[in-house]
Amino acid sequence: MLIMTLGLALFVLIHLVPTAPELRSGLVQRMGEGAYKGLFSLVALAGFALIVAGYAKGKHIGVWTPPAWGRHATMALMLPVFPLLVMAYLPGRFSARVRHPMITAVKLWALAHLLVRGDLKSLILFGGLLAWAVYDRISLKSRERAGLVTIRSGPARNDVIALVIGLALYLLFVKWGHPYLIGVPIV
């Protein structure tokens, strides 16, 4: 569990850098935009790899018993996650209303998984990522007001495309992706 926690710390800490505009701009000035983005990606990827490796090897230490309705709530909460992820890269009118579809997707994903996982490593992972996503969303509001973040919009057809692709990805992930990648069958 230590490896997963270290990975989570790396992943969250590097994602906190953009929430501190002075720190980010200072790093970009010293390193250059490309080097900053490269280092950001490298640290985030290393954190993600440690999360995956640590979670897979972590012991199951029960903390609470998830509610019986949690599985159904999780399936419902996960339904918009994949369309929101697509909208983050293919902005439309709906994504502009959501404002930050990637962060919204992370919050829904983390909350959904907290409803079905009652073990310590899951509480640390999903709770930690949910806390980061809530903090990041609050930070994004202030950065929007300061003009540091702009909301992307696009044509309404992008909403339809994102919805179709996102729902197809959801179905594929439920049927094959989750069992293959995560090792836990859903259906």
N, CA, C and O of each residue as an XYZ file, in Angstrom:
748
protein
N       0.821     -1.191      0.000
C       0.000      0.000      0.000
C       0.874      1.267      0.000
O       0.435      2.331     -0.437
N       2.083      1.140      0.484
C       3.009      2.266      0.506
C       3.346      2.722     -0.911
O       3.432      3.920     -1.180
N       3.537      1.766     -1.812
C       3.860      2.105     -3.209
C       2.697      2.861     -3.840
O       2.905      3.860     -4.529
N       1.471      2.390     -3.608
C       0.302      3.058     -4.157
C       0.173      4.471     -3.594
O      -0.121      5.410     -4.333
N       0.390      4.623     -2.294
C       0.277      5.931     -1.652
C       1.346      6.887     -2.178
O       1.071      8.066     -2.398
N       2.552      6.389     -2.378
C       3.607      7.208     -2.969
C       3.216      7.640     -4.384
O       3.388      8.802     -4.752
N       2.690      6.704     -5.171
C       2.239      7.030     -6.526
C       1.120      8.050     -6.522
O       1.105      8.970     -7.340
N       0.182      7.888     -5.599
C      -0.925      8.838     -5.480
C      -0.405     10.226     -5.117
O      -0.859     11.235     -5.656
N       0.559     10.258     -4.190
C       1.156     11.542     -3.792
C       1.841     12.214     -4.985
O       1.658     13.410     -5.209
N       2.628     11.452     -5.750
C       3.287     12.010     -6.940
C       2.263     12.539     -7.938
O       2.384     13.654     -8.447
N       1.257     11.717     -8.206
C       0.240     12.061     -9.199
C      -0.518     13.320     -8.788
O      -0.706     14.229     -9.597
N      -0.948     13.372     -7.537
C      -1.706     14.530     -7.070
C      -0.816     15.766     -6.971
O      -1.224     16.851     -7.385
N       0.388     15.618     -6.431
C       1.270     16.778     -6.286
C       1.596     17.426     -7.627
O       1.590     18.652     -7.735
N       1.879     16.626     -8.642
C       2.193     17.223     -9.947
C       0.952     17.894    -10.532
O       1.058     18.891    -11.247
N      -0.231     17.340    -10.222
C      -1.461     17.953    -10.713
C      -1.871     19.172     -9.888
O      -2.781     19.904    -10.277
N      -1.212     19.393     -8.759
C      -1.463     20.607     -7.981
C      -0.664     21.794     -8.523
O      -1.014     22.943     -8.252
N       0.390     21.536     -9.274
C       1.217     22.630     -9.808
C       0.377     23.617    -10.627
O       0.527     24.822    -10.426
N      -0.499     23.175    -11.540
C      -1.298     24.153    -12.290
C      -2.251     24.970    -11.426
O      -2.695     26.040    -11.841
N      -2.571     24.480    -10.225
C      -3.465     25.246     -9.352
C      -2.743     26.403     -8.681
O      -3.379     27.251     -8.055
N      -1.429     26.444     -8.805
C      -0.615     27.547     -8.278
C       0.024     28.256     -9.469
O       1.150     27.932     -9.846
N      -0.680     29.221    -10.067
C      -0.207     29.850    -11.307
C       1.198     30.435    -11.236
O       1.937     30.387    -12.219
N       1.573     30.985    -10.086
C       2.919     31.560     -9.969
C       3.980     30.469    -10.048
O       5.010     30.642    -10.698
N       3.726     29.359     -9.390
C       4.669     28.236     -9.427
C       4.791     27.700    -10.845
O       5.899     27.491    -11.339
N       3.657     27.478    -11.501
C       3.680     26.954    -12.867
C       4.415     27.896    -13.808
O       5.273     27.466    -14.579
N       4.083     29.177    -13.746
C       4.741     30.121    -14.667
C       6.233     30.222    -14.371
O       7.033     30.377    -15.294
N       6.620     30.136    -13.103
C       8.041     30.156    -12.756
C       8.770     28.954    -13.327
O       9.879     29.084    -13.847
N       8.153     27.789    -13.230
C       8.763     26.573    -13.794
C       8.866     26.668    -15.317
O       9.878     26.282    -15.901
N       7.822     27.180    -15.951
C       7.840     27.324    -17.414
C       8.921     28.308    -17.833
O       9.608     28.081    -18.829
N       9.081     29.402    -17.084
C      10.121     30.384    -17.418
C      11.519     29.768    -17.297
O      12.383     30.005    -18.140
N      11.731     28.975    -16.242
C      13.050     28.367    -16.033
C      13.329     27.227    -16.998
O      14.450     27.085    -17.486
N      12.320     26.418    -17.275
C      12.528     25.188    -18.047
C      12.145     25.318    -19.509
O      12.716     24.642    -20.364
N      11.193     26.173    -19.800
C      10.590     26.217    -21.125
C       9.304     25.400    -21.100
O       9.172     24.459    -20.318
N       8.365     25.763    -21.954
C       7.048     25.105    -21.985
C       7.153     23.610    -22.278
O       6.515     22.793    -21.615
N       7.965     23.261    -23.278
C       8.099     21.854    -23.658
C       8.699     20.996    -22.561
O       8.210     19.901    -22.282
N       9.754     21.491    -21.940
C      10.397     20.735    -20.852
C       9.455     20.606    -19.658
O       9.390     19.554    -19.022
N       8.723     21.682    -19.356
C       7.751     21.623    -18.253
C       6.707     20.545    -18.526
O       6.432     19.706    -17.668
N       6.132     20.571    -19.715
C       5.107     19.582    -20.059
C       5.681     18.170    -20.059
O       5.011     17.224    -19.644
N       6.915     18.027    -20.523
C       7.555     16.716    -20.509
C       7.758     16.200    -19.101
O       7.458     15.042    -18.812
N       8.271     17.057    -18.215
C       8.475     16.673    -16.822
C       7.144     16.380    -16.144
O       7.022     15.405    -15.402
N       6.160     17.212    -16.394
C       4.811     17.004    -15.838
C       4.296     15.624    -16.239
O       3.828     14.858    -15.397
N       4.387     15.319    -17.525
C       3.904     14.032    -18.033
C       4.673     12.862    -17.437
O       4.083     11.845    -17.071
N       5.973     13.004    -17.343
C       6.812     11.941    -16.789
C       6.465     11.654    -15.326
O       6.319     10.495    -14.938
N       6.334     12.708    -14.517
C       6.001     12.528    -13.101
C       4.590     11.957    -12.957
O       4.366     11.068    -12.136
N       3.642     12.457    -13.742
C       2.269     11.942    -13.680
C       2.231     10.467    -14.082
O       1.546      9.669    -13.442
N       2.955     10.105    -15.125
C       2.998      8.714    -15.571
C       3.661      7.810    -14.532
O       3.200      6.695    -14.289
N       4.740      8.293    -13.925
C       5.398      7.512    -12.861
C       4.456      7.328    -11.685
O       4.372      6.236    -11.123
N       3.750      8.378    -11.309
C       2.770      8.267    -10.230
C       1.686      7.277    -10.564
O       1.308      6.454     -9.731
N       1.176      7.353    -11.795
C       0.129      6.429    -12.228
C       0.623      4.977    -12.193
O      -0.090      4.086    -11.730
N       1.833      4.750    -12.679
C       2.403      3.392    -12.674
C       2.539      2.861    -11.244
O       2.242      1.697    -10.977
N       2.989      3.718    -10.333
C       3.104      3.295     -8.931
C       1.733      3.022     -8.317
O       1.579      2.099     -7.517
N       0.742      3.824     -8.690
C      -0.624      3.589     -8.204
C      -1.101      2.213     -8.649
O      -1.595      1.428     -7.839
N      -0.952      1.925     -9.929
C      -1.424      0.640    -10.476
C      -0.688     -0.526     -9.818
O      -1.314     -1.488     -9.373
N       0.640     -0.438     -9.758
C       1.428     -1.522     -9.166
C       1.109     -1.694     -7.681
O       0.942     -2.816     -7.205
N       1.026     -0.592     -6.959
C       0.758     -0.657     -5.533
C      -0.641     -1.139     -5.216
O      -0.842     -1.891     -4.262
N      -1.606     -0.713     -6.008
C      -2.996     -1.137     -5.777
C      -3.126     -2.637     -6.010
O      -3.790     -3.339     -5.248
N      -2.486     -3.119     -7.070
C      -2.563     -4.549     -7.402
C      -1.942     -5.412     -6.306
O      -2.422     -6.516     -6.048
N      -0.897     -4.931     -5.668
C      -0.197     -5.720     -4.645
C      -0.693     -5.440     -3.229
O      -0.353     -6.171     -2.299
N      -1.488     -4.396     -3.060
C      -1.948     -4.008     -1.727
C      -2.862     -5.040     -1.096
O      -3.631     -5.714     -1.781
N      -2.766     -5.153      0.209
C      -3.609     -6.092      0.938
C      -5.019     -5.535      1.075
O      -5.229     -4.323      1.130
N      -5.970     -6.448      1.128
C      -7.365     -6.067      1.331
C      -7.603     -5.947      2.834
O      -7.643     -6.947      3.551
N      -7.757     -4.719      3.294
C      -8.053     -4.459      4.700
C      -9.425     -3.794      4.738
O      -9.566     -2.622      4.392
N     -10.429     -4.550      5.159
C     -11.785     -4.025      5.188
C     -11.934     -2.892      6.182
O     -11.419     -2.955      7.299
N     -12.646     -1.853      5.764
C     -12.905     -0.707      6.621
C     -14.410     -0.572      6.857
O     -14.853     -0.287      7.970
N     -15.175     -0.777      5.807
C     -16.628     -0.705      5.914
C     -17.256     -1.607      4.868
O     -16.592     -2.017      3.916
N     -18.511     -1.912      5.040
C     -19.221     -2.758      4.097
C     -20.020     -1.863      3.158
O     -20.906     -1.131      3.598
N     -19.709     -1.920      1.871
C     -20.446     -1.086      0.917
C     -21.935     -1.451      0.925
O     -22.292     -2.607      1.153
N     -22.791     -0.476      0.678
C     -24.239     -0.745      0.673
C     -24.627     -1.644     -0.497
O     -23.953     -1.669     -1.527
N     -25.711     -2.373     -0.326
C     -26.184     -3.286     -1.382
C     -26.545     -2.518     -2.653
O     -26.369     -3.033     -3.757
N     -27.040     -1.311     -2.510
C     -27.425     -0.513     -3.665
C     -26.219      0.147     -4.351
O     -26.365      0.768     -5.404
N     -25.052      0.014     -3.761
C     -23.864      0.679     -4.283
C     -23.517      0.278     -5.707
O     -23.106      1.117     -6.508
N     -23.680     -0.999     -6.026
C     -23.350     -1.483     -7.383
C     -24.210     -0.788     -8.438
O     -23.710     -0.377     -9.485
N     -25.508     -0.662     -8.152
C     -26.408     -0.017     -9.120
C     -26.105      1.482     -9.228
O     -26.126      2.051    -10.320
N     -25.829      2.105     -8.094
C     -25.483      3.524     -8.117
C     -24.177      3.743     -8.882
O     -24.036      4.721     -9.616
N     -23.232      2.831     -8.703
C     -21.956      2.943     -9.411
C     -22.154      2.849    -10.918
O     -21.582      3.637    -11.672
N     -22.959      1.893    -11.355
C     -23.214      1.759    -12.798
C     -23.855      3.040    -13.341
O     -23.516      3.485    -14.438
N     -24.774      3.629    -12.584
C     -25.434      4.861    -13.029
C     -24.463      6.045    -13.017
O     -24.458      6.851    -13.948
N     -23.648      6.152    -11.975
C     -22.690      7.254    -11.902
C     -21.616      7.154    -12.977
O     -21.113      8.173    -13.450
N     -21.266      5.945    -13.361
C     -20.239      5.749    -14.383
C     -20.750      6.036    -15.799
O     -19.954      6.287    -16.704
N     -22.046      6.003    -15.990
C     -22.611      6.203    -17.328
C     -22.150      7.508    -17.983
O     -21.773      7.474    -19.154
N     -22.157      8.654    -17.298
C     -21.685      9.881    -17.961
C     -20.164     10.040    -17.991
O     -19.663     10.946    -18.657
N     -19.426      9.195    -17.298
C     -17.975      9.392    -17.190
C     -17.287      9.339    -18.553
O     -16.494     10.225    -18.872
N     -17.573      8.330    -19.354
C     -16.890      8.199    -20.643
C     -17.286      9.316    -21.616
O     -16.404      9.862    -22.278
N     -18.578      9.683    -21.737
C     -18.890     10.843    -22.575
C     -18.204     12.126    -22.100
O     -17.770     12.933    -22.922
N     -18.103     12.322    -20.783
C     -17.415     13.501    -20.266
C     -15.930     13.484    -20.630
O     -15.359     14.520    -20.969
N     -15.312     12.311    -20.560
C     -13.899     12.211    -20.951
C     -13.707     12.569    -22.421
O     -12.751     13.258    -22.776
N     -14.607     12.104    -23.267
C     -14.517     12.440    -24.695
C     -14.739     13.942    -24.885
O     -14.054     14.579    -25.686
N     -15.700     14.505    -24.143
C     -15.987     15.948    -24.253
C     -14.789     16.808    -23.852
O     -14.644     17.933    -24.332
N     -13.943     16.290    -22.985
C     -12.761     17.055    -22.582
C     -11.835     17.286    -23.775
O     -11.092     18.267    -23.804
N     -11.879     16.390    -24.752
C     -11.011     16.501    -25.928
C     -11.768     16.919    -27.187
O     -11.159     17.279    -28.194
N     -13.094     16.869    -27.123
C     -13.936     17.252    -28.249
C     -15.032     18.179    -27.708
O     -16.186     17.772    -27.571
N     -14.659     19.427    -27.402
C     -15.611     20.319    -26.727
C     -16.797     20.685    -27.609
O     -16.677     20.882    -28.818
N     -17.931     20.766    -26.956
C     -19.168     21.180    -27.605
C     -19.899     22.147    -26.693
O     -19.292     22.768    -25.820
N     -21.190     22.272    -26.895
C     -21.977     23.185    -26.069
C     -22.160     22.631    -24.658
O     -22.095     23.377    -23.681
N     -22.387     21.322    -24.555
C     -22.603     20.719    -23.237
C     -21.332     20.780    -22.399
O     -21.387     21.063    -21.202
N     -20.209     20.519    -23.014
C     -18.951     20.575    -22.254
C     -18.688     21.981    -21.731
O     -18.097     22.144    -20.663
N     -19.122     23.003    -22.476
C     -18.967     24.380    -22.003
C     -19.866     24.635    -20.795
O     -19.505     25.399    -19.900
N     -21.024     24.003    -20.769
C     -21.921     24.149    -19.608
C     -21.361     23.419    -18.394
O     -21.450     23.908    -17.267
N     -20.781     22.239    -18.634
C     -20.173     21.481    -17.538
C     -18.921     22.215    -17.050
O     -18.547     22.106    -15.882
N     -18.288     22.947    -17.933
C     -17.104     23.776    -17.714
C     -15.816     22.959    -17.715
O     -14.882     23.298    -18.441
N     -15.742     21.916    -16.939
C     -14.525     21.117    -16.848
C     -14.900     19.637    -16.858
O     -14.938     18.996    -15.808
N     -15.178     19.095    -18.045
C     -15.678     17.720    -18.118
C     -14.705     16.673    -17.572
O     -15.146     15.667    -17.016
N     -13.398     16.883    -17.715
C     -12.434     15.893    -17.203
C     -12.519     15.808    -15.680
O     -12.565     14.711    -15.122
N     -12.539     16.945    -15.016
C     -12.605     16.965    -13.552
C     -13.939     16.392    -13.085
O     -13.985     15.666    -12.091
N     -15.019     16.708    -13.784
C     -16.333     16.153    -13.436
C     -16.312     14.638    -13.578
O     -16.867     13.924    -12.743
N     -15.674     14.148    -14.633
C     -15.568     12.697    -14.838
C     -14.773     12.042    -13.712
O     -15.159     10.981    -13.223
N     -13.675     12.655    -13.298
C     -12.857     12.092    -12.214
C     -13.656     12.046    -10.911
O     -13.597     11.058    -10.179
N     -14.404     13.114    -10.623
C     -15.206     13.138     -9.400
C     -16.264     12.033     -9.417
O     -16.439     11.328     -8.423
N     -16.959     11.881    -10.525
C     -17.985     10.830    -10.618
C     -17.359      9.444    -10.519
O     -17.888      8.573     -9.828
N     -16.232      9.232    -11.207
C     -15.535      7.937    -11.196
C     -15.101      7.579     -9.780
O     -15.323      6.458     -9.323
N     -14.483      8.529     -9.087
C     -13.989      8.263     -7.731
C     -15.146      7.991     -6.774
O     -15.099      7.037     -5.997
N     -16.170      8.815     -6.827
C     -17.332      8.611     -5.954
C     -17.998      7.268     -6.227
O     -18.365      6.548     -5.298
N     -18.150      6.936     -7.507
C     -18.770      5.663     -7.876
C     -18.002      4.487     -7.285
O     -18.603      3.537     -6.782
N     -16.690      4.550     -7.345
C     -15.882      3.444     -6.830
C     -15.840      3.406     -5.303
O     -15.664      2.337     -4.718
N     -15.998      4.550     -4.660
C     -16.088      4.550     -3.195
C     -17.359      3.846     -2.715
O     -17.399      3.311     -1.608
N     -18.396      3.853     -3.556
C     -19.661      3.219     -3.175
C     -19.599      1.694     -3.188
O     -20.412      1.032     -2.543
N     -18.632      1.134     -3.924
C     -18.568     -0.331     -4.026
C     -17.313     -0.933     -3.425
O     -17.176     -2.155     -3.379
N     -16.407     -0.108     -2.971
C     -15.153     -0.608     -2.400
C     -15.038     -0.124     -0.959
O     -14.995      1.082     -0.712
N     -14.989     -1.039     -0.021
C     -14.903     -0.661      1.380
C     -13.567     -0.977      2.022
O     -13.468     -1.035      3.247
N     -12.533     -1.183      1.210
C     -11.225     -1.524      1.765
C     -10.348     -0.275      1.853
O     -10.603      0.730      1.190
N      -9.321     -0.361      2.677
C      -8.461      0.779      2.965
C      -7.760      1.322      1.725
O      -7.727      2.534      1.514
N      -7.201      0.438      0.907
C      -6.467      0.930     -0.269
C      -7.409      1.666     -1.230
O      -7.004      2.640     -1.865
N      -8.654      1.208     -1.340
C      -9.624      1.888     -2.205
C     -10.032      3.228     -1.620
O     -10.195      4.206     -2.349
N     -10.197      3.272     -0.308
C     -10.538      4.550      0.323
C      -9.422      5.567      0.129
O      -9.686      6.742     -0.122
N      -8.177      5.117      0.246
C      -7.043      6.023      0.038
C      -7.000      6.485     -1.418
O      -6.889      7.681     -1.688
N      -7.088      5.540     -2.354
C      -6.980      5.884     -3.768
C      -8.153      6.739     -4.243
O      -7.957      7.864     -4.703
N      -9.362      6.211     -4.133
C     -10.521      6.918     -4.669
C     -10.862      8.158     -3.846
O     -11.272      9.181     -4.396
N     -10.689      8.063     -2.525
C     -10.913      9.238     -1.686
C      -9.892     10.328     -1.967
O     -10.235     11.510     -2.008
N      -8.636      9.932     -2.162
C      -7.591     10.905     -2.477
C      -7.827     11.596     -3.807
O      -7.659     12.810     -3.921
N      -8.215     10.825     -4.813
C      -8.469     11.422     -6.125
C      -9.739     12.271     -6.123
O      -9.809     13.285     -6.818
N     -10.743     11.862     -5.344
C     -11.946     12.682     -5.223
C     -11.618     14.004     -4.541
O     -12.070     15.062     -4.980
N     -10.834     13.948     -3.471
C     -10.448     15.178     -2.772
C      -9.657     16.102     -3.700
O      -9.897     17.309     -3.726
N      -8.710     15.535     -4.465
C      -7.950     16.352     -5.408
C      -8.875     16.986     -6.449
O      -8.742     18.172     -6.752
N      -9.817     16.201     -7.001
C     -10.703     16.717     -8.043
C     -11.595     17.835     -7.507
O     -11.840     18.817     -8.207
N     -12.078     17.697     -6.285
C     -12.887     18.767     -5.686
C     -12.032     20.024     -5.518
O     -12.461     21.123     -5.867
N     -10.829     19.856     -4.984
C      -9.922     21.007     -4.820
C      -9.611     21.642     -6.177
O      -9.631     22.865     -6.308
N      -9.326     20.820     -7.178
C      -8.978     21.349     -8.497
C     -10.144     22.124     -9.095
O      -9.937     23.164     -9.719
N     -11.360     21.634     -8.914
C     -12.538     22.330     -9.444
C     -12.701     23.693     -8.781
O     -13.019     24.679     -9.447
N     -12.481     23.748     -7.461
C     -12.551     25.027     -6.751
C     -11.464     25.962     -7.267
O     -11.711     27.148     -7.484
N     -10.269     25.432     -7.463
C      -9.160     26.219     -7.987
C      -9.456     26.715     -9.400
O      -9.122     27.849     -9.744
N     -10.075     25.880    -10.208
C     -10.398     26.279    -11.580
C     -11.346     27.469    -11.600
O     -11.235     28.338    -12.464
N     -12.279     27.513    -10.650
C     -13.194     28.668    -10.591
C     -12.423     29.958    -10.378
O     -12.682     30.958    -11.048
N     -11.480     29.943     -9.453
C     -10.716     31.177     -9.208
C      -9.786     31.489    -10.376
O      -9.582     32.658    -10.706
N      -9.219     30.462    -11.004
C      -8.349     30.714    -12.159
C      -9.159     31.205    -13.353
O      -8.647     31.981    -14.160
N     -10.413     30.771    -13.484
C     -11.293     31.292    -14.531
C     -11.530     32.781    -14.309
O     -11.402     33.580    -15.237
N     -11.879     33.155    -13.065
C     -12.136     34.564    -12.747
C     -10.907     35.428    -13.030
O     -11.036     36.584    -13.432
N      -9.726     34.867    -12.821
C      -8.488     35.617    -13.062
C      -8.090     35.616    -14.539
O      -7.104     36.250    -14.913
N      -8.842     34.917    -15.372
C      -8.540     34.869    -16.798
C      -7.413     33.920    -17.164
O      -6.880     33.988    -18.271
N      -7.043     33.030    -16.241
C      -5.948     32.090    -16.496
C      -6.420     30.807    -17.173
O      -5.620     30.076    -17.757
N      -7.711     30.540    -17.094
C      -8.295     29.333    -17.693
C      -9.483     29.775    -18.518
O     -10.304     30.571    -18.061
N      -9.577     29.265    -19.721
C     -10.724     29.571    -20.564
C     -11.545     28.307    -20.781
O     -11.014     27.199    -20.857
N     -12.833     28.503    -20.876
C     -13.750     27.389    -21.114
C     -13.863     27.192    -22.618
O     -14.171     28.116    -23.370
N     -13.605     25.969    -23.024
C     -13.675     25.660    -24.457
C     -15.091     25.263    -24.824
O     -15.785     24.599    -24.055
N     -15.503     25.671    -25.992
C     -16.818     25.337    -26.521
C     -16.641     24.884    -27.958
O     -15.570     25.034    -28.545
N     -17.684     24.340    -28.504
C     -17.650     23.901    -29.886
C     -19.067     23.703    -30.396
O     -20.033     24.020    -29.701
N     -19.188     23.189    -31.586
C     -20.520     23.002    -32.155
C     -21.304     21.901    -31.437
O     -20.720     21.002    -30.831
N     -22.614     21.984    -31.513
C     -23.495     21.011    -30.860
C     -23.266     19.593    -31.399
O     -23.491     18.617    -30.683
N     -22.823     19.475    -32.646
C     -22.591     18.134    -33.195
C     -21.500     17.397    -32.399
O     -21.512     16.169    -32.315
N     -20.557     18.156    -31.816
C     -19.528     17.528    -30.989
C     -20.135     16.862    -29.756
O     -19.625     15.848    -29.280
N     -21.231     17.436    -29.238
C     -21.915     16.821    -28.099
C     -22.468     15.456    -28.483
O     -22.350     14.489    -27.730
N     -23.069     15.391    -29.662
C     -23.640     14.122    -30.132
C     -22.527     13.100    -30.364
O     -22.649     11.942    -29.964
N     -21.453     13.529    -31.004
C     -20.316     12.632    -31.251
C     -19.729     12.138    -29.937
O     -19.461     10.946    -29.788
N     -19.529     13.042    -28.986
C     -18.960     12.663    -27.682
C     -19.880     11.703    -26.947
O     -19.412     10.761    -26.307
N     -21.174     11.932    -27.032
C     -22.141     11.050    -26.373
C     -22.105      9.653    -26.983
O     -22.066      8.660    -26.255
N     -22.118      9.568    -28.296
C     -22.108      8.266    -28.969
C     -20.804      7.518    -28.692
O     -20.825      6.345    -28.319
N     -19.683      8.192    -28.872
C     -18.383      7.546    -28.617
C     -18.256      7.176    -27.140
O     -17.813      6.076    -26.810
N     -18.645      8.096    -26.252
C     -18.547      7.844    -24.817
C     -19.393      6.677    -24.363
O     -18.930      5.850    -23.577
N     -20.625      6.589    -24.840
C     -21.482      5.468    -24.448
C     -20.977      4.151    -25.027
O     -21.072      3.107    -24.381
N     -20.442      4.201    -26.238
C     -19.852      2.987    -26.822
C     -18.645      2.534    -25.985
O     -18.487      1.344    -25.711
N     -17.809      3.479    -25.587
C     -16.668      3.143    -24.730
C     -17.136      2.581    -23.383
O     -16.549      1.632    -22.863
N     -18.181      3.165    -22.832
C     -18.738      2.674    -21.568
C     -19.156      1.207    -21.705
O     -18.801      0.370    -20.875
N     -19.906      0.913    -22.752
C     -20.374     -0.469    -22.971
C     -19.201     -1.426    -23.188
O     -19.184     -2.526    -22.637
N     -18.228     -1.008    -23.986
C     -17.055     -1.847    -24.221
C     -16.273     -2.083    -22.931
O     -15.807     -3.192    -22.671
N     -16.136     -1.029    -22.127
C     -15.382     -1.158    -20.883
C     -16.106     -2.053    -19.887
O     -15.479     -2.856    -19.196
N     -17.430     -1.912    -19.812
C     -18.211     -2.760    -18.901
C     -18.093     -4.221    -19.316
O     -17.893     -5.094    -18.472
N     -18.214     -4.484    -20.594
C     -18.222     -5.870    -21.077
C     -16.827     -6.494    -21.081
O     -16.643     -7.611    -20.598
N     -15.832     -5.764    -21.631
C     -14.500     -6.371    -21.815
C     -13.368     -5.636    -21.102
O     -12.481     -6.275    -20.537
N     -13.384     -4.323    -21.119
C     -12.258     -3.552    -20.611
C     -12.002     -3.716    -19.124
O     -10.866     -3.951    -18.711
N     -13.039     -3.597    -18.322
C     -12.861     -3.695    -16.870
C     -12.361     -5.077    -16.461
O     -11.418     -5.171    -15.675
N     -12.965     -6.154    -16.971
C     -12.429     -7.481    -16.601
C     -10.998     -7.699    -17.081
O     -10.187     -8.289    -16.366
N     -10.684     -7.230    -18.281
C      -9.354     -7.458    -18.846
C      -8.288     -6.584    -18.174
O      -7.229     -7.077    -17.784
N      -8.578     -5.279    -18.041
C      -7.586     -4.344    -17.501
C      -7.530     -4.327    -15.974
O      -6.452     -4.218    -15.389
N      -8.681     -4.436    -15.341
C      -8.752     -4.313    -13.881
C      -8.838     -5.674    -13.216
O      -8.483     -5.818    -12.046
N      -9.305     -6.670    -13.949
C      -9.417     -8.012    -13.379
C     -10.693     -8.248    -12.598
O     -10.815     -9.251    -11.896
N     -11.640     -7.339    -12.712
C     -12.911     -7.468    -11.989
C     -14.041     -7.409    -13.002
O     -14.285     -6.359    -13.597
N     -14.745     -8.542    -13.207
C     -15.879     -8.504    -14.131
C     -17.039     -7.688    -13.533
O     -17.289     -7.720    -12.327
N     -17.722     -6.973    -14.396
C     -18.839     -6.124    -13.935
C     -20.170     -6.797    -14.238
O     -21.105     -6.721    -13.441
N     -20.254     -7.451    -15.381
C     -21.498     -8.139    -15.749
C     -21.259     -9.613    -15.910
O     -22.188    -10.359    -16.219
